[in-house]
Amino acid sequence: MTNQDHKGGEKHSTDTKKRLADEKTAREKKQAEQRAASAGVKPTPTQEENDLAASGEHLTEHEPDGSPPDPNVTQPPTEPPPTEGEGGAGTTSREAKPAAHNQRGDYSTRAAAPAKHE
C-alpha cells in the first residue's frame, strides 16, 4: 500500500466519522423535538376511563388528551342552529318539504311485480 493510498483512507475515515457525528446530532435533535411535542399528551382513553368502562359505565365524552385537533374530524357547532321564529329571515325550518316534481327529468321507475309461486 502506498503512502498516498494510506492518506486517502484516513480522509475517508475522517469524513465517515464526521458524517456519522452529524447524523447522530440530527437524530438526537429530532428525538428531543418529538419528546417535547408528546410531553403534554396523555393516553386516550385514560386509565380512569378504562376503569369506568370496565365497571359498566358508558362514556360518550373523553378527557382531552392534549394532542392537536384532528383535521379530518369536523367539530360540532358550538351553538345550536336558530329555530323557527328566532333570527328572522334566513332561518331554516326543521319540517320536511315536499319533493319537487321532475327533478330527474323524464326518468321513470318500473313497479316491481311480485314473483308468482305455485
Sequence and secondary structure as in RCSB ss.txt:
>XXXX:A:sequence
MTNQDHKGGEKHSTDTKKRLADEKTAREKKQAEQRAASAGVKPTPTQEENDLAASGEHLTEHEPDGSPPDPNVTQ
PPTEPPPTEGEGGAGTTSREAKPAAHNQRGDYSTRAAAPAKHE
>XXXX:A:secstr
  HHHHHHHHHHHHHHHHHHHHHHHHHHHHHHHHHHHTTT   SS HHHHHHHHTT   SS    S    TTS  
  SS    TTSSSTT    S     TTTTTT            
